[in-house]
Amino acid sequence: MANIKSAQKRIRVAAKRQARNKHVKSFTKTAIKKVTVAAGAKDGNAKALLLQAVAAIDKAASKGVYHKNTAARKKSKLTKMVNKSV
């Protein structure tokens, strides 16, 4: 454990950010998995799920959880998958 007050605060702040990032990343991965499953099953609901997943990815990128290029790559991959299945 750190002895310096500022170092103790950095530990607390890092833990808060880690918890937030974990929640956002988990939510995004779940949305992506729903789209993948729907596209694989050729479900008509895949386009609606894609919109939700893209919104989740954009939100994660805006919060700094994902780099903007990573977000763009994930969105592109999902869109191709859905377009191929429909």
Secondary structure per residue as TSV (DSSP state, phi and psi in degrees):
chain	resnum	aa	ss	phi	psi
A	1	M	-	360.0	140.5
A	2	A	-	-72.7	148.3
A	3	N	-	-97.8	-24.6
A	4	I	S	-83.8	138.7
A	5	K	H	-59.2	-43.2
A	6	S	H	-67.6	-34.2
A	7	A	H	-69.6	-35.9
A	8	Q	H	-63.8	-40.2
A	9	K	H	-66.0	-41.8
A	10	R	H	-59.2	-38.3
A	11	I	H	-64.3	-44.0
A	12	R	H	-64.0	-44.7
A	13	V	H	-64.2	-42.0
A	14	A	H	-62.8	-38.8
A	15	A	H	-65.7	-40.1
A	16	K	H	-62.9	-46.5
A	17	R	H	-65.3	-39.1
A	18	Q	H	-62.6	-41.4
A	19	A	H	-65.1	-43.1
A	20	R	H	-63.8	-46.3
A	21	N	H	-62.5	-38.8
A	22	K	H	-64.0	-42.7
A	23	H	H	-64.0	-46.3
A	24	V	H	-64.3	-43.0
A	25	K	H	-66.4	-39.6
A	26	S	H	-64.6	-44.9
A	27	F	H	-60.4	-43.2
A	28	T	H	-65.9	-43.8
A	29	K	H	-62.8	-37.5
A	30	T	H	-64.3	-43.6
A	31	A	H	-62.2	-40.9
A	32	I	H	-65.4	-41.4
A	33	K	H	-64.8	-38.2
A	34	K	H	-61.6	-41.6
A	35	V	H	-65.9	-43.3
A	36	T	H	-61.2	-44.1
A	37	V	H	-66.0	-43.6
A	38	A	H	-65.1	-39.9
A	39	A	H	-68.0	-38.2
A	40	G	H	-65.8	-33.5
A	41	A	T	-88.8	2.9
A	42	K	T	54.3	43.2
A	43	D	-	-79.6	140.4
A	44	G	T	-70.8	-14.7
A	45	N	T	-82.0	-2.4
A	46	A	H	-63.4	-36.4
A	47	K	H	-65.9	-40.7
A	48	A	H	-66.0	-40.7
A	49	L	H	-66.9	-33.0
A	50	L	H	-62.4	-42.4
A	51	L	H	-61.0	-40.8
A	52	Q	H	-66.5	-40.7
A	53	A	H	-66.5	-41.4
A	54	V	H	-63.4	-40.5
A	55	A	H	-63.0	-41.8
A	56	A	H	-65.2	-40.7
A	57	I	H	-66.1	-43.0
A	58	D	H	-62.0	-40.9
A	59	K	H	-65.1	-40.9
A	60	A	H	-64.2	-39.2
A	61	A	H	-67.7	-37.7
A	62	S	H	-69.5	-27.8
A	63	K	T	-85.8	-5.1
A	64	G	T	86.8	10.3
A	65	V	S	-74.0	-40.1
A	66	Y	S	-116.0	145.6
A	67	H	-	-69.2	152.1
A	68	K	H	-61.5	-34.9
A	69	N	H	-71.8	-35.1
A	70	T	H	-64.4	-43.1
A	71	A	H	-62.5	-43.9
A	72	A	H	-62.7	-40.7
A	73	R	H	-64.6	-43.1
A	74	K	H	-64.0	-43.5
A	75	K	H	-64.0	-42.0
A	76	S	H	-62.7	-45.0
A	77	K	H	-61.7	-44.0
A	78	L	H	-66.4	-41.7
A	79	T	H	-63.3	-42.2
A	80	K	H	-61.2	-42.3
A	81	M	H	-62.1	-44.9
A	82	V	H	-68.9	-42.2
A	83	N	H	-64.4	-33.3
A	84	K	H	-72.6	-32.6
A	85	S	H	-80.8	-23.9
A	86	V	-	-90.1	360.0
